[in-house]
Amino acid sequence: MRNYQPYIVTGLLQTAQYARAILQNVIEFYDVPDDLDEGVSKRMERQQALYRRDKRFHFLIGEQSLYTTVGDTEVMVGQLERLLSVIGLPRVMLGIIPLTAEAKVLMNNFVMFDNRLVKEEGSTAGLAITQPREIALYGRAFNIFASQSVTGPPARALIQAALDRRRSIHPTPR
């Protein structure tokens, strides 16, 4: 699975508190039935896939997602700490696209499932893309984003910088 998310942390990497804040905002904005507990539970359950030996994941998130506030400082500190822990997972590659990266490709968030399906979530509808020519374009975009991203220790440094900044501006009570 290849996953690109420029502005927020993608669902498979979210903490329960971060997911709760995201889903609460969605429920309020779209005025949909409140199934918050079930939604958070399902999101956390889906994360078990990260630990399956038959799956591999490559996540690309924009550095902006480290700074976009979801919930409050406590939620963000927990989420950033979670990202630091994800870097060590054996079948997970986490790349962060720096804020200063050139805008070579403009794309919405998307998820690629091998080379057979791409899902793109819009504000009011989702797309399921199965045409090989279109899937190839998403693959090309993902490769460009990946080439611009940092991984390993440099990614850890970006996350730690965001965490340090958040803690210095909004110290959490102990």
Residue, then its C-alpha position, 0 to 999 in steps of 0.5 A: m500500500r502506498n499512501y500520500q497525505p499532505y495535510i494531516v496524518t493518515g488514518l492508519l498512523q493516527t492515535a485514537q485521540y487524533a482519530r476522534a478529533i478528526l472524525q468529530n469534526v467530520i460529523e459536525f461539518y457534514d451533519v451526519p449521524d454520530d457514530l464517533d465511538e464506532g468510527v474510532s474503534k474501526r480505525m484502530e482495528r484497521q491498524q492491525a494490518l501494519y503488523r501483518r507479515d504479508k503487507r508492506f506500507h509506504f506512507l508519505i506525509g507532508e511536513q505540514s501535517l506535523y504542524t496542522t493542529v488536530g484536537d489540542t496540544e495533548v492530542m498532537v504530542g501523542q500523535l507526533e510521538r506515535l509517528l516517532s514509533v512508527i519509523g521503527l516498524p519493519r514493514v512500514m516506510l514513513g517519508i516526510i515531504p519537507l515544507t520547502a519541497e518544490a511543487k512538482v505535482l499537485m495531487n489530493n491525498f490518495v492510497m494505492f493498492d498495489n498497481r490495481l486500485v487507487k482511492e482518492e478521497g474528496s470533500t464530498a465523494g471518493l474516487a476508485i480508479t482502476q484504469p491502468r493508465e490513470i493508476a500509472l499517473y498516480g504511481r508516477a506522482f507517488n515516486i516524485f513525492a517519495s524522491q522529495s521525502v526524507t526517511g529514517p533519521p532525517a524524518r525523525a528529526l523533522i518530527q522531533a522538531a515539530l514536537d519540540r516546537r509544540r511543547s515550547i509554545h503550548p506546554t502541557p500540564r503534568 
